[in-house]
């Protein structure tokens, strides 16, 4: 089941759900808005053809850049961003990162395919940001760029995968 504002606030008050920093006006009827942090990872360099196999590593074809000035995202390009907020979920709550409709209507996709947030995670969330419009889009640090929708799980689990310590790009 999806957690509504009252359930989200109860989880925060019980310190089972932690989001830092957090202002209560980020909590909507059934989601929490998250801000874009101050770094992006730009995909450039590397071979002309990238092998998509079990050995593929995005870090070999990308670089981290500060997001001091707005980044102009051309049509068809994908970058990585990271949330300003550090998110800690309890072991019986999972989440889904979703774009915000105000930006989707401009052609901005926030998560290409990997929007699931495992229960028990404690890190910042990397965003796969793509421009599917026919116009350039200027991406600004600090924008409430996405939202997380939380749901209770059946059973308990704690994420222990490759990105468990993810706090930077």
Buried (B, 14 or more C-beta within 10 A) or exposed (E): EEBBBEBBBEBBEEEBBBBEEBEEEBBBEBBBBBBBBEBBBBBEEEEEEEEEEEEEEBEEBBEBBEBEEEBEBEEEBBBBBBBBBBBBBBBBBBBBBBBBEEBEEEBBBBBEEEBEBBBBBBBBBBBBBBBBBEEEBEBEBEBBBBBBBBBBBEEEEEBEEEBEEBEEB
